Amino acid sequence: MGTNNTALIIVDVQPTFTEGGELAVEGGNAVAERIRGFVERNRGRYALIATTQDWHIEPGGHWSDHPDFVDTWPVHGVAGTPSAQLHPAIAALRVAHHIKKGQYSAAYSGFEGVEDNGEAIPTRADVDEALAAGRTLDALLTGAGVTRVDIVGIALSHCVRDTALDATSRGYTVRVYEDLSVPVSEALGAQAVDRMKRAGITIVEGDEYVD
């Protein structure tokens, strides 16, 4: 894969999803550090690197006092709080592009978000305006001439999976680095991997860059 057409998307590596967070995924802190090392070794191979973040303000029924952990969840990723920021290992990479999602509705895929490189709490009108203006992940990638994406992050079984599926549905060639991602559970991770493979997504074993 050439450096001029490949992007890396780092999905939802935030304290809210790592050990000690509101929706902690076991192994989250370790995968954050592995991603940091991978990027430090390989960032020159990518035309563009972007992160995604849950940045919830009023996400409606996505939050629940009695979550089913399928469609409803405990409060997490609250916009403007430390738990919604990038994990320190990822923040240290100083990535230029940040996609924030789920401000006023549920959002699992990074393709549902908007590019927002600040820390403001946007209104619904702000988010709608950003979408109307095309400040999306898809527009960011196509504007940079990207045709291939590598995807890593949290959780493999949820937002990594949905971002990858959305990417392939938009015509990108997609790889997911399984060892640079972590699932909510082993069983859900296996289901996600199977679904992605059936969609034509390549699952890469190991955390070294593969041409």
RAUR-V569793 format. One record per residue. N is the residue number from 1. RES is the residue in three letters. SS is DSSP state (a for helix, b for strand, c for the rest). OMEGA is omega in radians with two decimals (999 if undefined). Layout:
n=N res=RES ss=SS omega=OMEGA
n=N res=RES ss=SS omega=OMEGA
This chain:
n=1 res=MET ss=c omega=-3.11
n=2 res=GLY ss=c omega=-3.12
n=3 res=THR ss=c omega=-3.03
n=4 res=ASN ss=c omega=-3.10
n=5 res=ASN ss=c omega=-3.07
n=6 res=THR ss=b omega=3.10
n=7 res=ALA ss=b omega=3.02
n=8 res=LEU ss=b omega=3.08
n=9 res=ILE ss=b omega=3.12
n=10 res=ILE ss=b omega=-2.96
n=11 res=VAL ss=b omega=2.85
n=12 res=ASP ss=c omega=3.07
n=13 res=VAL ss=c omega=-3.01
n=14 res=GLN ss=b omega=3.11
n=15 res=PRO ss=a omega=3.14
n=16 res=THR ss=a omega=-3.10
n=17 res=PHE ss=a omega=3.11
n=18 res=THR ss=c omega=-3.05
n=19 res=GLU ss=c omega=-3.08
n=20 res=GLY ss=c omega=-3.14
n=21 res=GLY ss=c omega=-3.07
n=22 res=GLU ss=c omega=3.09
n=23 res=LEU ss=c omega=-3.03
n=24 res=ALA ss=c omega=3.03
n=25 res=VAL ss=c omega=-3.11
n=26 res=GLU ss=c omega=-3.10
n=27 res=GLY ss=c omega=-3.09
n=28 res=GLY ss=a omega=-3.13
n=29 res=ASN ss=a omega=-3.14
n=30 res=ALA ss=a omega=-3.13
n=31 res=VAL ss=a omega=3.06
n=32 res=ALA ss=a omega=3.13
n=33 res=GLU ss=a omega=3.11
n=34 res=ARG ss=a omega=3.10
n=35 res=ILE ss=a omega=3.13
n=36 res=ARG ss=a omega=3.13
n=37 res=GLY ss=a omega=3.13
n=38 res=PHE ss=a omega=-3.12
n=39 res=VAL ss=a omega=3.13
n=40 res=GLU ss=a omega=-3.14
n=41 res=ARG ss=a omega=-2.90
n=42 res=ASN ss=a omega=-3.01
n=43 res=ARG ss=a omega=3.12
n=44 res=GLY ss=a omega=3.13
n=45 res=ARG ss=a omega=-3.03
n=46 res=TYR ss=c omega=3.04
n=47 res=ALA ss=c omega=-3.05
n=48 res=LEU ss=b omega=3.01
n=49 res=ILE ss=b omega=3.11
n=50 res=ALA ss=b omega=3.00
n=51 res=THR ss=b omega=2.92
n=52 res=THR ss=b omega=3.12
n=53 res=GLN ss=b omega=2.82
n=54 res=ASP ss=b omega=-3.07
n=55 res=TRP ss=c omega=-2.96
n=56 res=HIS ss=b omega=3.08
n=57 res=ILE ss=c omega=3.03
n=58 res=GLU ss=c omega=-3.03
n=59 res=PRO ss=c omega=3.05
n=60 res=GLY ss=a omega=-3.07
n=61 res=GLY ss=a omega=3.07
n=62 res=HIS ss=a omega=3.06
n=63 res=TRP ss=b omega=3.12
n=64 res=SER ss=c omega=3.01
n=65 res=ASP ss=c omega=3.13
n=66 res=HIS ss=c omega=-3.00
n=67 res=PRO ss=c omega=3.05
n=68 res=ASP ss=c omega=3.12
n=69 res=PHE ss=c omega=3.00
n=70 res=VAL ss=c omega=3.11
n=71 res=ASP ss=c omega=3.14
n=72 res=THR ss=c omega=-2.96
n=73 res=TRP ss=b omega=2.98
n=74 res=PRO ss=c omega=3.07
n=75 res=VAL ss=c omega=-3.12
n=76 res=HIS ss=c omega=3.04
n=77 res=GLY ss=c omega=-3.06
n=78 res=VAL ss=b omega=-3.08
n=79 res=ALA ss=c omega=3.08
n=80 res=GLY ss=c omega=3.14
n=81 res=THR ss=c omega=3.13
n=82 res=PRO ss=a omega=-3.08
n=83 res=SER ss=a omega=3.13
n=84 res=ALA ss=a omega=3.10
n=85 res=GLN ss=c omega=3.01
n=86 res=LEU ss=b omega=3.02
n=87 res=HIS ss=c omega=-3.10
n=88 res=PRO ss=a omega=3.14
n=89 res=ALA ss=a omega=3.14
n=90 res=ILE ss=a omega=3.10
n=91 res=ALA ss=a omega=-3.12
n=92 res=ALA ss=c omega=-3.13
n=93 res=LEU ss=c omega=3.11
n=94 res=ARG ss=c omega=3.06
n=95 res=VAL ss=c omega=-3.01
n=96 res=ALA ss=c omega=-2.98
n=97 res=HIS ss=b omega=-3.08
n=98 res=HIS ss=b omega=3.12
n=99 res=ILE ss=b omega=3.12
n=100 res=LYS ss=b omega=-3.01
n=101 res=LYS ss=b omega=3.04
n=102 res=GLY ss=c omega=-3.07
n=103 res=GLN ss=c omega=-3.06
n=104 res=TYR ss=c omega=3.07
n=105 res=SER ss=c omega=3.05
n=106 res=ALA ss=c omega=3.09
n=107 res=ALA ss=c omega=3.13
n=108 res=TYR ss=c omega=-3.10
n=109 res=SER ss=c omega=3.06
n=110 res=GLY ss=a omega=3.13
n=111 res=PHE ss=a omega=3.05
n=112 res=GLU ss=a omega=-3.05
n=113 res=GLY ss=c omega=3.09
n=114 res=VAL ss=b omega=3.09
n=115 res=GLU ss=b omega=-3.11
n=116 res=ASP ss=c omega=-3.02
n=117 res=ASN ss=c omega=3.08
n=118 res=GLY ss=c omega=-3.12
n=119 res=GLU ss=c omega=-3.09
n=120 res=ALA ss=c omega=3.05
n=121 res=ILE ss=c omega=-3.04
n=122 res=PRO ss=c omega=2.99
n=123 res=THR ss=c omega=3.05
n=124 res=ARG ss=a omega=-3.14
n=125 res=ALA ss=a omega=3.10
n=126 res=ASP ss=a omega=-3.13
n=127 res=VAL ss=a omega=3.12
n=128 res=ASP ss=a omega=3.14
n=129 res=GLU ss=a omega=3.13
n=130 res=ALA ss=a omega=3.10
n=131 res=LEU ss=a omega=-3.14
n=132 res=ALA ss=a omega=-3.14
n=133 res=ALA ss=c omega=3.10
n=134 res=GLY ss=c omega=3.12
n=135 res=ARG ss=c omega=-3.05
n=136 res=THR ss=c omega=3.09
n=137 res=LEU ss=a omega=3.14
n=138 res=ASP ss=a omega=3.13
n=139 res=ALA ss=a omega=3.11
n=140 res=LEU ss=a omega=-3.10
n=141 res=LEU ss=a omega=-3.10
n=142 res=THR ss=a omega=3.12
n=143 res=GLY ss=a omega=3.12
n=144 res=ALA ss=c omega=3.13
n=145 res=GLY ss=c omega=-3.10
n=146 res=VAL ss=c omega=3.05
n=147 res=THR ss=c omega=-3.12
n=148 res=ARG ss=b omega=3.10
n=149 res=VAL ss=b omega=2.94
n=150 res=ASP ss=b omega=-3.05
n=151 res=ILE ss=b omega=3.12
n=152 res=VAL ss=b omega=2.98
n=153 res=GLY ss=b omega=-3.02
n=154 res=ILE ss=b omega=-0.20
n=155 res=ALA ss=c omega=3.12
n=156 res=LEU ss=a omega=-3.04
n=157 res=SER ss=a omega=-3.06
n=158 res=HIS ss=a omega=-2.99
n=159 res=CYS ss=a omega=3.02
n=160 res=VAL ss=a omega=3.12
n=161 res=ARG ss=a omega=-3.05
n=162 res=ASP ss=a omega=3.07
n=163 res=THR ss=a omega=3.13
n=164 res=ALA ss=a omega=3.14
n=165 res=LEU ss=a omega=3.09
n=166 res=ASP ss=a omega=-3.14
n=167 res=ALA ss=a omega=-3.12
n=168 res=THR ss=a omega=3.10
n=169 res=SER ss=a omega=3.11
n=170 res=ARG ss=c omega=3.04
n=171 res=GLY ss=c omega=3.09
n=172 res=TYR ss=c omega=2.94
n=173 res=THR ss=b omega=-2.92
n=174 res=VAL ss=b omega=2.96
n=175 res=ARG ss=b omega=3.03
n=176 res=VAL ss=b omega=3.07
n=177 res=TYR ss=b omega=-3.05
n=178 res=GLU ss=b omega=-3.12
n=179 res=ASP ss=b omega=3.05
n=180 res=LEU ss=b omega=3.10
n=181 res=SER ss=b omega=3.12
n=182 res=VAL ss=b omega=-3.13
n=183 res=PRO ss=c omega=3.05
n=184 res=VAL ss=c omega=3.07
n=185 res=SER ss=c omega=3.14
n=186 res=GLU ss=a omega=-3.11
n=187 res=ALA ss=a omega=3.13
n=188 res=LEU ss=a omega=3.08
n=189 res=GLY ss=a omega=3.13
n=190 res=ALA ss=a omega=3.11
n=191 res=GLN ss=a omega=-3.13
n=192 res=ALA ss=a omega=3.14
n=193 res=VAL ss=a omega=3.12
n=194 res=ASP ss=a omega=-3.13
n=195 res=ARG ss=a omega=-3.14
n=196 res=MET ss=a omega=3.11
n=197 res=LYS ss=a omega=-3.13
n=198 res=ARG ss=a omega=3.09
n=199 res=ALA ss=c omega=3.12
n=200 res=GLY ss=c omega=-3.14
n=201 res=ILE ss=c omega=3.11
n=202 res=THR ss=b omega=3.08
n=203 res=ILE ss=b omega=-3.06
n=204 res=VAL ss=b omega=3.06
n=205 res=GLU ss=c omega=3.12
n=206 res=GLY ss=c omega=-3.02
n=207 res=ASP ss=c omega=3.07
n=208 res=GLU ss=c omega=-3.13
n=209 res=TYR ss=c omega=3.13
n=210 res=VAL ss=c omega=3.09
n=211 res=ASP ss=c omega=999
